[in-house]
Every structure is written in C-alpha cells, then in structure tokens.
Amino acid sequence: MEPHLQGHYLDNPYQEEIKLDVLLDNKPRSSSQYQDGDNITSSEKKALKHLPKASSWPNLSGVGEYDHMELIDYIYGIFIGVPSIPDYWITARLNTAFKGHASIWYTQMKEIHGRRNWPWWKSHIIQNYSNGTWIWQKTMSFENDKYSVDKDPYEWCLRQSKELKAIDPQMKIQIMNHKLLRQMPGELEHDIECRCNQSFTIDEIANTLQDVRKRTNIGRYSAYKSSSFREKHPFRVDIKDKPKGSGRSDQEEKLLAQSWVNKQLL
C-alpha cells in the first residue's frame, strides 16, 4: 500500500480523509504501472493473488437501497485483508463495479477529473449517494420502525443498524446501542439494558431480545395493544372494548391477552 495512504484504510471505512487535497495524486501514472510486469514487486504479486476477481465485487447501480455502502465496505475489507495492495489496483477495477445509471455518473466523473485514487472516489460516492434526501428517508424509516415482539429480533436489529449506519456512518457502537434501546417499549428497554452492557454488538442485542421474547411476557401486552399486531392477529380489540357482563376484571383481561399473544408468537 502507498505509505501516504495506509493509515486511512485501516480506520472506519467512512472516515473523512484528512487533508484530502494532499492525499490526491493528480499526476497520472505511466501505463506500465497499471500492468502486470517487471515493475511489480514480489509483495505486490503476492497481494494480487489474494485480490478478489472484479466479477465478485458488489455492484453499485444507484438504485439499490444500500449498494454504495456495500461497495465501500467491501473495498475496506480488501485493504484490511491485503494491506499491501496498491491503491490503483482497486481503482482500475471500479469500472466493472458501477452498473446502470451509476455507471453513467462514474464515466462522467472520470472524464471531468481524470484518474484518481480510492479516497477521492470514496468521498465522492458518499457525497453523491448519501445525500440529504436519502439520509432523511433513512431517519424517518428508523424512527417509525419501533420494536414489538411480533417482529423477528435479528431482522429488526439488522434493519435498524443499517439505517443508523446510513444516518451516521461513524456512529459509535455505544450510541447505536442506546438508539436501538429507545426504539423498544419502556419495560423491554429497561430489561435489555440491564442484561447488556453499552459495548454489546448488534448480534448480542438481537440474541438478548430473542431470549426475552421466548422466556418472558415483557413487552407482549404492548404488542397486543399495537394496531399492527391486531391487524395480523384479529382478536378482541382491547380491554376498553370488553363486552359488558363478561365477568372478567381488567387484570384478568390483560392476562388473557398476554396468554393469547404468547400462543401467536410460538
């Protein structure tokens, strides 16, 4: 890896480049530097063997919900796995990664700006595809997707974590965990918070949610009262709609509702 770039690839893949204008190499390389041959060192030849084929890279079409983030994460993984890989071996393969409408944008950017390194391309991909409208949509989607026990914990945590990463790619895990907890009903939020520490991974939070979902009644009556759950599982609407003369107290009706929800979630 080029010495003046190495430190930037081993941090957060979305980290803003420090003094980006200094990092950009505006001088075009000679054609021999882009070809396999005598100018390639033995370490570079070894690194080339570990470089995934361009056909296996994720595509950036410009219409996928997270495809630009997937491409950035994938290339970040390459630099982590093969630190000695030359930057231009990555940028030379970008042409096959861009598809559809995104390929038009990529071609126009090359025509205007010429040959650039990966930090430059990463910065402009983020600027173009993680724009204000897209971030606002992800923010609204996150805030409206409250957790309830009728939702699969793993699918919900994955969906929420992707949206949080879209909103703020550099968000720390502690803040992400806190925001996830705030999306849960109060009693469930408290229980999960007591079971987890602030540095838990998303998978561990999902595992804890699944455990609570299977073993306890926490949050289940809240799920029963939610309109989305009742639409999926028709039942007597709520305690306030209890038929007169049923002979059951509000507490008994609540226990009955919890028992019914438990059966629906088995």
C-alpha positions as CSV (number, residue, x, y, z in Angstrom):
1,M,0.0,0.0,0.0
2,E,1.2,3.5,-0.7
3,P,2.7,4.9,2.5
4,H,0.8,8.2,2.4
5,L,-2.5,6.4,2.2
6,Q,-2.0,3.4,4.6
7,G,-3.4,4.9,7.8
8,H,-6.7,5.9,6.2
9,Y,-7.7,2.5,5.0
10,L,-7.3,0.9,8.4
11,D,-9.8,3.2,10.2
12,N,-13.5,3.5,9.8
13,P,-14.3,3.0,6.0
14,Y,-16.4,6.1,6.1
15,Q,-13.9,8.3,8.0
16,E,-13.4,11.6,6.3
17,E,-10.0,11.9,4.7
18,I,-7.7,14.4,6.5
19,K,-6.4,17.0,4.1
20,L,-7.9,15.2,1.1
21,D,-6.3,17.5,-1.4
22,V,-2.9,16.4,-0.1
23,L,-3.8,12.7,-0.4
24,L,-5.0,13.0,-4.0
25,D,-2.4,12.0,-6.6
26,N,-3.2,14.3,-9.6
27,K,-0.3,13.0,-11.6
28,P,-1.3,10.2,-14.0
29,R,0.7,7.1,-13.7
30,S,2.6,5.6,-16.6
31,S,0.8,2.8,-18.3
32,S,3.5,0.3,-17.1
33,Q,2.4,1.0,-13.5
34,Y,-1.0,-0.3,-14.3
35,Q,0.1,-3.5,-15.9
36,D,1.5,-6.8,-14.6
37,G,5.2,-6.9,-15.4
38,D,8.7,-6.2,-14.2
39,N,7.7,-3.0,-12.3
40,I,5.6,-5.0,-9.9
41,T,7.4,-6.1,-6.7
42,S,7.2,-9.6,-5.3
43,S,5.0,-8.5,-2.4
44,E,2.6,-6.9,-4.9
45,K,2.5,-10.1,-7.0
46,K,1.6,-12.0,-3.8
47,A,-1.1,-9.4,-2.9
48,L,-2.5,-9.7,-6.4
49,K,-3.2,-13.4,-5.8
50,H,-5.5,-12.5,-2.9
51,L,-7.4,-9.8,-4.7
52,P,-11.0,-10.9,-5.4
53,K,-12.0,-11.0,-9.0
54,A,-13.8,-7.9,-10.2
55,S,-16.8,-10.1,-11.2
56,S,-17.3,-11.0,-7.5
57,W,-17.5,-7.4,-6.3
58,P,-20.9,-5.9,-5.3
59,N,-22.4,-3.7,-7.9
60,L,-23.3,0.0,-7.5
61,S,-26.4,0.7,-9.6
62,G,-27.6,3.9,-8.0
63,V,-31.0,2.4,-7.3
64,G,-30.2,-0.1,-4.6
65,E,-31.0,0.9,-1.1
66,Y,-27.5,0.4,0.4
67,D,-25.4,-0.7,-2.6
68,H,-23.0,2.2,-2.4
69,M,-22.3,1.4,1.3
70,E,-21.9,-2.3,0.4
71,L,-19.2,-1.4,-2.2
72,I,-17.3,0.9,0.3
73,D,-17.4,-1.8,3.0
74,Y,-16.3,-4.4,0.5
75,I,-13.3,-2.4,-0.6
76,Y,-12.5,-1.6,3.0
77,G,-12.4,-5.3,3.7
78,I,-9.9,-5.8,0.8
79,F,-7.5,-3.3,2.3
80,I,-7.8,-4.9,5.7
81,G,-7.3,-8.4,4.4
82,V,-4.4,-7.4,2.0
83,P,-2.8,-4.2,3.4
84,S,0.0,-4.3,0.8
85,I,-2.4,-4.0,-2.1
86,P,-1.6,-1.0,-4.3
87,D,-4.4,1.6,-4.5
88,Y,-4.5,1.7,-8.3
89,W,-5.3,-2.0,-8.4
90,I,-8.6,-1.1,-6.7
91,T,-9.5,2.0,-8.8
92,A,-8.7,0.1,-12.0
93,R,-11.5,-2.3,-11.2
94,L,-14.1,0.2,-10.3
95,N,-15.3,0.3,-13.9
96,T,-16.9,-3.1,-13.6
97,A,-18.5,-2.3,-10.2
98,F,-20.7,0.6,-11.5
99,K,-23.8,-0.5,-13.3
100,G,-26.8,1.2,-14.9
101,H,-27.3,4.8,-14.0
102,A,-24.3,4.8,-11.7
103,S,-22.0,3.8,-14.5
104,I,-23.0,7.0,-16.4
105,W,-22.1,9.1,-13.3
106,Y,-18.8,7.2,-12.9
107,T,-17.9,7.7,-16.6
108,Q,-18.6,11.4,-16.4
109,M,-16.6,11.8,-13.2
110,K,-13.6,10.1,-14.9
111,E,-13.9,12.4,-17.9
112,I,-14.0,15.5,-15.8
113,H,-11.5,14.6,-13.1
114,G,-9.2,12.0,-14.7
115,R,-7.5,9.3,-12.8
116,R,-8.0,9.5,-9.0
117,N,-7.3,7.3,-6.0
118,W,-9.7,5.4,-3.8
119,P,-10.0,8.0,-1.0
120,W,-11.2,10.5,-3.6
121,W,-13.7,8.1,-5.2
122,K,-15.0,7.1,-1.7
123,S,-15.5,10.7,-0.8
124,H,-17.5,11.5,-3.9
125,I,-19.5,8.3,-3.8
126,I,-20.7,9.3,-0.3
127,Q,-21.4,12.8,-1.4
128,N,-23.5,11.7,-4.3
129,Y,-25.4,8.8,-2.9
130,S,-25.6,9.6,0.9
131,N,-27.3,12.9,0.1
132,G,-29.6,14.8,2.4
133,T,-32.8,13.3,0.9
134,W,-31.5,9.8,1.3
135,I,-30.4,10.4,4.9
136,W,-33.8,12.0,5.8
137,Q,-35.6,8.9,4.4
138,K,-33.4,6.6,6.5
139,T,-34.0,8.7,9.6
140,M,-37.8,8.6,9.1
141,S,-37.7,4.8,8.4
142,F,-35.6,4.2,11.6
143,E,-37.9,6.4,13.8
144,N,-41.1,4.8,12.6
145,D,-39.8,1.2,13.0
146,K,-40.5,0.7,16.7
147,Y,-39.8,-2.8,18.1
148,S,-42.6,-5.1,19.1
149,V,-42.4,-8.8,20.0
150,D,-44.1,-9.8,16.8
151,K,-41.0,-8.7,14.9
152,D,-38.1,-11.0,14.4
153,P,-35.3,-9.7,16.6
154,Y,-32.5,-10.5,14.2
155,E,-34.2,-9.0,11.1
156,W,-35.2,-5.9,13.1
157,C,-31.8,-5.3,14.6
158,L,-30.1,-5.7,11.2
159,R,-32.6,-3.3,9.6
160,Q,-32.2,-0.8,12.3
161,S,-28.4,-1.0,12.4
162,K,-28.2,-0.4,8.6
163,E,-30.4,2.6,8.9
164,L,-28.3,4.0,11.8
165,K,-25.2,3.5,9.7
166,A,-26.8,5.3,6.8
167,I,-27.7,8.2,9.1
168,D,-24.2,8.5,10.6
169,P,-21.5,6.1,9.2
170,Q,-19.1,7.0,12.0
171,M,-21.7,6.4,14.9
172,K,-20.0,4.7,17.9
173,I,-21.4,1.4,19.0
174,Q,-22.4,2.8,22.4
175,I,-24.6,5.4,20.7
176,M,-26.1,2.9,18.3
177,N,-27.0,0.6,21.2
178,H,-28.7,3.5,23.0
179,K,-30.7,4.4,20.0
180,L,-31.8,0.8,19.5
181,L,-32.9,0.6,23.1
182,R,-35.0,3.7,22.7
183,Q,-37.0,2.0,19.9
184,M,-38.3,-0.6,22.4
185,P,-41.3,-0.4,24.8
186,G,-40.3,1.0,28.1
187,E,-40.3,-2.2,30.2
188,L,-38.5,-4.1,27.5
189,E,-35.9,-1.3,27.0
190,H,-35.1,-1.4,30.8
191,D,-34.8,-5.2,30.8
192,I,-32.5,-5.4,27.8
193,E,-30.4,-2.5,29.2
194,C,-30.0,-4.4,32.5
195,R,-28.9,-7.6,30.6
196,C,-26.5,-5.9,28.2
197,N,-23.6,-3.5,28.6
198,Q,-23.1,-0.5,26.4
199,S,-20.4,-2.1,24.2
200,F,-22.5,-5.1,23.2
201,T,-22.6,-5.9,19.5
202,I,-25.8,-5.8,17.4
203,D,-25.9,-9.6,17.3
204,E,-25.7,-9.8,21.1
205,I,-28.6,-7.4,21.4
206,A,-30.6,-9.5,19.0
207,N,-29.8,-12.6,20.9
208,T,-30.9,-11.0,24.2
209,L,-34.1,-9.8,22.5
210,Q,-34.8,-13.3,21.3
211,D,-34.2,-14.7,24.8
212,V,-36.5,-12.2,26.4
213,R,-39.1,-12.8,23.7
214,K,-39.1,-16.6,24.3
215,R,-38.8,-16.6,28.1
216,T,-40.8,-13.7,29.5
217,N,-44.0,-11.8,29.0
218,I,-42.2,-8.4,28.9
219,G,-43.5,-6.3,26.1
220,R,-46.1,-8.8,25.0
221,Y,-49.2,-6.9,26.2
222,S,-47.8,-3.8,24.5
223,A,-47.6,-5.9,21.3
224,Y,-51.2,-7.0,21.8
225,K,-52.4,-3.4,22.0
226,S,-50.5,-2.3,18.9
227,S,-52.6,-1.8,15.8
228,S,-50.1,-3.6,13.6
229,F,-50.2,-6.7,15.7
230,R,-54.0,-6.8,15.8
231,E,-54.2,-6.4,12.1
232,K,-52.1,-9.6,11.7
233,H,-53.8,-11.5,14.5
234,P,-57.5,-10.5,14.9
235,F,-58.8,-10.7,18.4
236,R,-61.0,-8.8,20.9
237,V,-59.6,-5.3,20.3
238,D,-58.7,-4.1,23.9
239,I,-59.8,-4.0,27.5
240,K,-61.9,-0.9,26.9
241,D,-63.9,-2.9,24.3
242,K,-64.5,-5.8,26.7
243,P,-68.2,-6.9,26.4
244,K,-70.4,-5.9,29.4
245,G,-71.1,-8.7,31.8
246,S,-68.0,-10.8,30.8
247,G,-67.3,-11.2,34.5
248,R,-63.5,-10.6,34.0
249,S,-61.6,-7.8,35.7
250,D,-59.1,-5.6,33.7
251,Q,-56.2,-7.6,35.2
252,E,-57.8,-10.9,34.1
253,E,-58.4,-9.4,30.6
254,K,-54.7,-8.4,30.5
255,L,-53.5,-11.8,31.5
256,L,-55.8,-13.4,28.9
257,A,-54.4,-11.1,26.2
258,Q,-50.8,-11.9,27.2
259,S,-51.6,-15.6,27.0
260,W,-53.2,-15.3,23.6
261,V,-50.2,-13.3,22.3
262,N,-47.8,-15.9,23.6
263,K,-49.6,-18.6,21.6
264,Q,-49.5,-16.4,18.4
265,L,-45.7,-16.0,18.8
266,L,-44.8,-19.7,19.3
